[in-house]
Amino acid sequence: MQTPQANPPAPKKRGVGPLFWVGLALLILLAALAAYIILNGGLPFGPQSFNGQELQSAEPLPEVTLMASTGEPLSLSDLRGKVVLVYFGYTYCPDACPTTMAQLKKVPAALGDKADQVQVAMISVDPQRDTPEVLRDYLAAFHPSFIGLTGTLEEITAAAAPFGIYFAAHAGTAATGYLVDHTSAVTAIDKAGHIRLVYPHGTLAEDIVADVRQLVRE
């Protein structure tokens, strides 16, 4: 007579090992990093490179007050705490100015909820024709947040000097009137009021947006 065999012990259930949790944490970290890059346009650590030509002014810009397109006096120092994109141009400009403004109007749209941390300002190199009202109507066609600044020729010359901006009027045609030759560059001022970056004419809005995102994070 055979002795009945005892039931074999049930196999032990194996729990989740530590490697599983390490892998899961790594996936979560990578997903969070990818989301940060998509939303902010760059890594939250490590050295950051810029698309614009980097300048590092030791002191904030000197105080210059001009008349704004809002009808009130305004100094660039009034915009501290924002990244300011400054362009010297004029409303009668036939080519460089409207194409530059068309690029800059893409910046606030691309920044989304951070758009209020950036200000585009066009300083007129043609104060004879560019009144605050003319600047207001001209810039509103590109973006309602854009600000124009004008003043006397002496005031604008003083304002242009720290930026290295050249401008000079010369004869045009009967249709255009006189024209103004000028340096067609966009300058980025950081939130502390220092000149940081310069963009030559033709720089793509996408490159400016990427830099502005970095400056906003500083």
For each residue, the residues with C-beta under 8 A, 3 or more apart:
1:
2:
3:
4:
5:
6:
7:
8:
9:
10:
11:
12:
13:
14: 17
15:
16: 20 21
17: 14 20
18: 21 22
19: 22 23
20: 16 17 23 24
21: 16 18 24 25
22: 18 19 25 26
23: 19 20 26 27
24: 20 21 27 28
25: 21 22 28 29
26: 22 23 29 30
27: 23 24 30 31
28: 24 25 31 32
29: 25 26 32 33
30: 26 27 33 34
31: 27 28 34 35
32: 28 29 35 36
33: 29 30 36 37 43
34: 30 31 37 38
35: 31 32 38 39
36: 32 33 39 40 43 44
37: 33 34 40 41 42 43
38: 34 35
39: 35 36
40: 36 37 44 213 217
41: 37 209 210 213 214
42: 37 48 210 213 214 217
43: 33 36 37 46 48
44: 36 40
45:
46: 43
47:
48: 42 43 214
49:
50: 54 196 197 211 214
51: 197 199 203 207 208 210 211
52: 188 196 197 198 199 203 207 208 211
53: 197 198 199 200
54: 50 196 197
55: 195 196 197 198
56: 194 196
57: 60 61 162 194 195 196
58:
59: 194
60: 57 77 192 193 194
61: 57 64 76 77 162 189 193 194 195
62: 162
63: 75 77
64: 61 75 76 155 158 159
65: 73 74 75 155
66: 73 74 75 123 149 150 151 155 156 159
67: 71 72 73 74 132 149 150 151
68: 71 72 73 74 132 147 148 149
69: 132 133 135 136 139 147 148 149 150
70: 74 132 136 147
71: 67 68 132
72: 67 68
73: 65 66 67 68
74: 65 66 67 68 70 78 79 147 149
75: 63 64 65 66 78
76: 61 64 79 84 86 121 189 193
77: 60 61 63 80 193
78: 74 75
79: 74 76 82 84 119 121 189
80: 77 191 192 193
81: 117 191
82: 79 117 118 119 191
83: 117 118 119 188 189 190 191 212 215 216
84: 76 79 118 119 120 121 188 189
85: 104 107 118 119 120 121 186 187 188 189 208 212
86: 76 121 122 123 163 186 187 188 189
87: 97 100 101 104 120 121 122 123 185 186 187
88: 122 123 124 125 160 163 165 167 182 183
89: 93 96 97 100 101 122 123 124 125 182 184
90: 93 97 124 125 126 129 130 180 182
91: 97 124 126 129 130 134 135 138
92: 126 129 130 176 177 179 180
93: 89 90 96 97 98 179 180
94: 176 179
95: 98 99
96: 89 93 99 100 182 184 201
97: 87 89 90 91 93 100 101 122 184
98: 93 95 101 102
99: 95 96 102 103 201
100: 87 89 96 97 103 104 184 186 201
101: 87 89 97 98 104 105 122 139 142 146
102: 98 99 105 106 142
103: 99 100 106 203 204 205 208
104: 85 87 100 101 107 120 142 143 146 186 205 208
105: 101 102 108 109 120 142 143 146
106: 102 103 109 110 205 206 209
107: 85 104 110 111 115 118 120 205 208 209 212
108: 105 111 115 118 120 143 145
109: 105 106 115
110: 106 107 205 206 209
111: 107 108 114 115 117 118 209 212 213 216
112: 115
113: 116
114: 111 117 118 213 216
115: 107 108 109 111 112 118 145
116: 113
117: 81 82 83 111 114 216
118: 82 83 84 85 107 108 111 114 115 212 216
119: 79 82 83 84 85 145 147
120: 84 85 87 104 105 107 108 143 145 146 147
121: 76 79 84 85 86 87 146 147 148 149
122: 86 87 88 89 97 101 135 139 146 147 148 149
123: 66 86 87 88 89 148 149 150 156 159 160
124: 88 89 90 91 127 130 135 148 149 150 156
125: 88 89 90 156 160 165 167 180 182
126: 90 91 92 129 130 169 180
127: 124 130 150 151 152 153 156
128:
129: 90 91 92 126 134 177
130: 90 91 92 124 126 127 134 135 148 150
131: 134 135 150
132: 67 68 69 70 71 135 136 148 150
133: 69 136 137
134: 91 129 130 131 137 138
135: 69 91 122 124 130 131 132 138 139 148 149 150
136: 69 70 132 133 139 140 148
137: 133 134 140 141
138: 91 134 135 141 142 148
139: 69 101 122 135 136 142 143 146 147 148
140: 136 137 143 144 146
141: 137 138
142: 101 102 104 105 138 139 146
143: 104 105 108 120 139 140 146
144: 140
145: 108 115 119 120
146: 101 104 105 120 121 122 139 140 142 143
147: 68 69 70 74 119 120 121 122 139
148: 68 69 121 122 123 124 130 132 135 136 138 139
149: 66 67 68 69 74 121 122 123 124 135 159
150: 66 67 69 123 124 127 130 131 132 135 156
151: 66 67 127 155 156 159
152: 127 155 156
153: 127 156 157
154: 157 158
155: 64 65 66 151 152 158 159
156: 66 123 124 125 127 150 151 152 153 159 160
157: 153 154 160 161
158: 64 154 155 161
159: 64 66 123 149 151 155 156 162 163
160: 88 123 125 156 157 163 165 166 167
161: 157 158 164 165
162: 57 61 62 159 195
163: 86 88 159 160 187 195
164: 161 183
165: 88 125 160 161 182 183 185
166: 160 181 182 183
167: 88 125 160 180 181 182 183
168: 180 181 182
169: 126 178 179 180 181
170: 178 179 180 181
171: 178 179
172: 175 176 177 178 179
173: 176 177
174: 177
175: 172
176: 92 94 172 173 179
177: 92 129 172 173 174
178: 169 170 171 172
179: 92 93 94 169 170 171 172 176
180: 90 92 93 125 126 167 168 169 170
181: 166 167 168 169 170
182: 88 89 90 96 125 165 166 167 168
183: 88 164 165 166 167
184: 89 96 97 100 200 201
185: 87 165 198 199 200 201
186: 85 86 87 100 104 198 199 203 208
187: 85 86 87 163 195 197 198 199
188: 52 83 84 85 86 195 196 197 198 199 208 211 212 215
189: 61 76 79 83 84 85 86 193 194 195 196
190: 83 193 194 196 215 218
191: 80 81 82 83 215 216 218
192: 60 80
193: 60 61 76 77 80 189 190
194: 56 57 59 60 61 189 190
195: 55 57 61 162 163 187 188 189 198
196: 50 52 54 55 56 57 188 189 190 215
197: 50 51 52 53 54 55 187 188 211 215
198: 52 53 55 185 186 187 188 195
199: 51 52 53 185 186 187 188 203 207 208
200: 53 184 185 203
201: 96 99 100 184 185
202:
203: 51 52 103 186 199 200 207 208
204: 103 207 208
205: 103 104 106 107 110 208 209
206: 106 110 209 210
207: 51 52 199 203 204 210 211
208: 51 52 85 103 104 107 186 188 199 203 204 205 211 212
209: 41 106 107 110 111 205 206 212 213
210: 41 42 51 206 207 213 214
211: 50 51 52 188 197 207 208 214 215
212: 83 85 107 111 118 188 208 209 215 216
213: 40 41 42 111 114 209 210 216 217
214: 41 42 48 50 210 211 217 218
215: 83 188 190 191 196 197 211 212 218
216: 83 111 114 117 118 191 212 213
217: 40 42 213 214
218: 190 191 214 215
